[in-house]
């Protein structure tokens, strides 16, 4: 699923005319893809030369993220950090919170091996009252974050020394580019919602791609099983019984149905479950064949066990992942969309 949050670089001291605009973070807990839209103007360039202080949407293909306000958690002690088997970022062996909440700090890194040179980024405190450039709202930043995630590349918005108006204009121009329109003021919430949902659909499809590939490969193995059974019947001169022929034909249909399901993305888990039920029926029908031929056919069917188990596991993962994006993909309003990626239900931890 996608989670988002804002941080406050002004440390609670934002005033009219200030350029310390909030950063917007978006993190996909499934793929670990991470985007930070940094809007703070006037930042100093890093001494190493790697960061010139620009504003932009900064993308990481794989990031480990956690949240804490425990003073004992220190980014300056990299050897105390780790990533556990669940992909959770840990300090001194203890997992950090996995959901953002007001006043917590963001810790993130791309490392899985930690030594004295490992960098762990520590963000500003999370805020529920973000300070944004004129005319810019969360929905606009969501469009840019989704687009950056799909493109898989960081983008520059402005240099660090521009005006607030320049930054606002750059953001508006980027939104117009994403929506393929010329006039920012003509954009409606319906336009934005339609695009957000289409972006989420594409993000979801990319997330389930490994599961789909796994199922497709398993179905190829089942196709080969069907072909091998047919060849053995013809080569060995086996006379299939009515029960066997019926079970064989049913499995053929269930394979077709499973392929249709994976193409449409609908009913995948149920289709794979029905395929396995059909394969089990085919295995049972082997007993109706002549005794001399049962072992050979049964062995072929048994050889497909791994393929079916893989397909079942992949279909369950597919369904789980798809459900994580469902509320965002089916949102009926901007408010519902933002609620689906928000953190209103998460309370800060008091230490």
C-alpha atoms as one frame of an Amber mdcrd trajectory, in Angstrom:
protein
   0.000   0.000   0.000   0.995   3.628  -0.341   1.543   5.772   2.733   2.248
   9.508   2.740   3.231  12.191   5.205   4.550  15.750   5.475   7.508  17.042
   7.458   8.185  20.556   8.676  11.679  21.990   8.042  10.713  25.206   9.866
  10.453  23.197  13.096   7.146  24.818  13.913   8.285  28.387  13.218   6.837
  28.861   9.725   5.630  32.431   9.231   4.242  34.454   6.359   6.951  35.019
   3.796   8.980  32.023   4.937  10.337  29.687   2.256  10.768  26.636   4.486
   7.938  24.762   2.808   7.056  21.252   3.950   8.393  18.108   2.329   5.964
  15.501   1.036   6.888  11.832   1.337   5.317   8.884  -0.434   6.342   5.291
   0.259   5.038   2.083  -1.276   5.218  -0.551   1.455   4.912  -3.350  -1.123
   7.680  -2.389  -3.542   9.747  -0.145  -1.212   9.681   2.593  -3.871  10.197
   5.945  -2.188   9.637   9.528  -3.318  10.322  12.711  -1.398   9.162  16.033
  -2.789  11.392  18.644  -1.198   9.983  22.178  -1.428  12.183  24.050   1.035
  13.867  27.058  -0.590  17.157  28.594   0.460  18.795  25.331   1.518  22.546
  25.277   1.681  24.380  23.069  -0.767  26.047  20.036   0.815  29.766  20.242
   1.465  30.293  17.046  -0.526  28.712  18.590  -3.598  26.121  15.850  -3.930
  23.180  18.125  -3.084  22.958  21.648  -4.477  19.882  22.506  -2.413  17.447
  22.317  -5.321  13.770  21.584  -4.908  12.514  18.454  -6.605  10.972  15.025
  -6.401  13.711  12.621  -5.332  13.162   8.939  -6.091  14.684   5.786  -4.616
  13.954   2.399  -6.170  14.267   0.561  -2.860  14.176   2.274   0.518  13.720
   1.089   4.088  11.684   3.459   6.207  10.775   3.768   9.866   9.467   6.377
  12.283  10.467   7.282  15.819  10.809  10.127  18.319  12.900   8.109  20.757
  16.019  10.203  21.573  18.044   6.987  21.802  17.529   6.374  18.073  20.487
   8.025  16.357  21.293   8.187  12.662  24.893   8.936  13.682  25.347   5.350
  14.894  25.053   3.403  11.620  26.392   0.107  12.967  23.394  -0.137  15.310
  20.978  -0.157  12.394  19.643  -3.193  10.544  16.791  -4.438   8.378  14.924
  -7.493   9.660  13.329 -10.358   7.716  10.085  -8.372   7.412  11.904  -5.490
   5.728  11.495  -3.297   8.817  14.147  -0.730   9.649  15.568  -1.462  13.112
  17.759   0.375  15.593  19.674  -1.667  18.130  17.578  -4.685  17.100  14.202
  -3.041  17.674  11.933  -2.245  14.698  10.907   1.373  14.292   7.249   2.211
  13.754   6.115   1.404  10.237   3.418   4.088   9.995   3.890   7.844  10.111
   2.338   9.952  12.858   2.545  13.559  13.988   5.824  14.589  15.670   7.670
  11.371  14.765  10.875  11.655  12.752  11.427   9.813   9.483  14.459   7.531
   9.185  15.245   6.049   5.791  18.089   4.330   3.983  18.758   2.241   0.897
  21.295   0.090   2.726  20.886  -3.464   3.936  24.514  -3.781   5.035  25.467
  -1.379   7.796  28.960  -0.175   8.644  30.616   3.062   9.759  30.078   4.620
   6.318  26.371   3.756   5.974  24.111   6.775   5.622  20.743   6.867   7.382
  18.690   9.938   6.546  16.861  11.578   9.438  13.958  13.769   8.392  12.263
  16.647  10.145   9.291  16.083  12.434   6.068  14.909  10.801   3.337  17.512
  10.705  -0.391  17.431  10.051  -0.369  21.145   9.145   1.921  21.358   6.114
   3.126  24.674   4.724   2.848  24.662   0.936   3.462  27.189  -1.844   0.516
  29.280  -2.990  -2.105  27.327  -4.906  -0.546  23.938  -4.171  -2.432  21.215
  -2.302  -1.784  17.602  -1.327  -3.635  16.344  -4.414  -1.134  18.107  -6.677
   1.833  16.628  -4.825   0.233  13.172  -5.009   0.090  13.491  -8.800   3.779
  14.409  -8.920   4.811  11.660  -6.468   2.888   8.999  -8.402   4.345  10.203
 -11.687   7.876  10.156 -10.266   7.345   6.639  -8.952   6.109   5.412 -12.326
   8.939   7.099 -14.212  11.483   5.814 -11.694  13.627   8.944 -11.869  14.199
  11.999  -9.705  13.226  15.370 -11.149  14.353  18.924 -10.503  11.692  21.564
  -9.877  13.732  24.720  -9.205  17.092  25.901  -7.996  17.359  26.716  -4.291
  17.394  30.494  -4.715  14.140  31.149  -6.600  11.091  32.920  -5.210   8.056
  31.235  -3.700   6.092  32.291  -6.782   8.636  30.615  -9.044   8.342  27.402
  -7.048   4.554  27.525  -7.163   4.662  28.064 -10.923   7.063  25.135 -11.375
   4.732  22.845  -9.436   1.701  24.033 -11.381   3.521  23.479 -14.670   4.435
  19.950 -13.623   0.810  19.193 -12.738  -0.295  20.541 -16.136   2.304  18.337
 -17.823   1.072  15.239 -15.993  -2.567  15.983 -16.850  -1.683  17.121 -20.396
  -3.452  20.461 -20.058  -2.303  24.037 -20.623  -4.205  25.972 -17.976  -3.735
  25.053 -14.314  -6.797  27.052 -13.283  -9.007  24.955 -15.569  -8.139  21.700
 -13.769 -10.998  20.179 -11.785 -10.966  17.698  -8.933 -12.544  15.188 -11.308
  -9.564  15.584 -13.648  -7.147  15.031 -10.785  -9.057  12.087  -9.314  -9.270
  10.306 -12.666  -5.516  10.661 -13.146  -4.668   9.637  -9.573  -6.718   6.462
  -9.949  -5.137   5.602 -13.289  -1.686   6.144 -11.765  -2.527   3.864  -8.843
  -3.808   1.219 -11.229  -0.498   1.298 -13.091   1.475   1.210  -9.839  -0.597
  -1.779  -8.716  -0.072  -3.617 -11.996   3.678  -3.161 -11.726   3.553  -4.434
  -8.142   1.703  -7.628  -9.078   3.808  -8.277 -12.171   6.115 -10.804 -10.430
   3.052 -12.778  -9.238   1.579 -12.731 -12.735   4.828 -13.930 -14.271   4.989
 -16.751 -11.719   1.426 -17.868 -12.497   1.994 -17.625 -16.253   5.037 -19.861
 -15.903   3.047 -22.372 -13.833   0.267 -22.437 -16.405   2.840 -23.184 -19.086
   3.902 -26.174 -16.983   0.272 -27.335 -16.770  -0.041 -26.936 -20.543   2.992
 -29.167 -20.896   1.377 -31.692 -18.545  -1.677 -31.839 -20.783   0.503 -32.258
 -23.849   2.603 -34.981 -22.196  -0.525 -36.907 -21.128  -1.944 -36.732 -24.645
   1.359 -37.887 -26.137   1.642 -40.796 -23.674  -1.905 -41.924 -24.418  -1.149
 -41.944 -28.129   2.313 -43.512 -27.816   1.297 -46.233 -25.345  -2.025 -46.940
 -26.987  -3.980 -46.150 -23.826  -7.741 -46.300 -24.126  -8.995 -43.397 -21.943
 -12.196 -43.990 -20.043 -15.151 -41.638 -20.131 -14.315 -40.403 -16.625 -10.733
 -39.694 -17.597 -11.682 -37.892 -20.806 -14.195 -35.765 -18.924 -11.634 -34.838
 -16.245  -8.977 -34.108 -18.888 -11.329 -31.786 -20.810 -12.353 -30.039 -17.605
  -8.725 -29.324 -16.698  -8.179 -27.878 -20.174 -11.072 -25.500 -19.569  -9.793
 -24.558 -16.133  -6.375 -23.714 -17.595  -8.057 -21.437 -20.141 -10.107 -19.815
 -17.393  -7.000 -19.224 -15.290  -5.255 -17.567 -18.243  -8.276 -15.344 -18.791
  -8.267 -14.403 -15.121  -4.586 -13.444 -15.132  -5.116 -11.322 -18.229  -8.075
  -9.476 -16.750  -6.752  -9.426 -13.205 -10.125 -10.568 -11.899 -10.816 -13.740
  -9.939  -7.238 -14.997 -10.162  -7.159 -16.763  -6.797 -10.502 -18.499  -7.424
  -9.428 -19.554 -10.926  -6.248 -21.166  -9.608  -8.190 -22.873  -6.843 -10.626
 -24.336  -9.386  -7.701 -25.434 -11.549  -6.220 -27.399  -8.648  -9.597 -28.985
  -7.889  -9.836 -30.031 -11.522  -6.288 -31.429 -11.512  -7.126 -33.444  -8.374
 -10.161 -34.865 -10.194  -7.971 -35.844 -13.129  -5.599 -37.605 -10.757  -8.524
 -39.531  -9.233  -9.771 -40.539 -12.667  -6.450 -42.252 -13.389  -7.749 -45.181
 -11.341 -10.313 -45.838 -14.078  -7.565 -46.543 -16.629  -6.119 -49.979 -17.172
  -3.777 -51.069 -14.379  -0.782 -51.223 -16.719  -1.057 -47.524 -17.585  -2.063
 -45.906 -14.318   1.447 -45.402 -12.865   2.801 -43.552 -15.914  -0.099 -41.082
 -16.129  -0.197 -40.593 -12.355   3.524 -39.796 -12.377   3.019 -37.067 -14.974
   0.272 -35.458 -12.910   2.350 -35.681  -9.739   5.217 -33.920 -11.517   2.984
 -30.834 -11.811   2.582 -30.485  -8.028   5.248 -27.800  -7.737   3.765 -25.738
 -10.563   0.322 -25.715  -8.979   1.671 -24.919  -5.512   3.624 -22.007  -6.996
   0.529 -20.742  -8.804  -1.533 -20.964  -5.619   1.039 -19.039  -3.603   1.414
 -16.407  -6.329  -2.357 -15.985  -6.651  -2.662 -15.376  -2.914   0.127 -12.803
  -3.076  -1.537 -11.198  -6.110  -4.823 -10.851  -4.234  -3.130  -9.511  -1.111
  -1.201  -6.879  -3.050  -4.222  -5.843  -5.136  -6.286  -5.365  -1.990  -3.677
  -2.934  -0.625  -4.339  -0.522  -3.498  -8.074  -1.126  -3.809  -9.368   1.773
  -1.725  -7.202   4.279  -3.609  -8.033   2.804  -7.012 -11.773   2.885  -6.270
 -11.893   6.269  -4.508 -14.980   8.309  -5.384 -13.527  11.677  -4.388 -10.228
  13.427  -3.745 -11.002  13.227  -0.039 -11.498   9.451  -0.227  -8.290   9.081
  -2.203  -6.300  11.110   0.313  -7.869   9.159   3.160  -6.692   5.909   1.548
  -3.057   7.055   1.567  -3.225   9.135   4.733  -2.356   8.511   8.336  -5.251
  10.126  10.213  -5.923   6.933  12.145  -2.370   6.694  13.489  -1.641   8.298
  16.819   1.833   9.514  17.841   3.688   7.450  20.397   4.407   9.130  23.704
   7.792   8.252  25.156
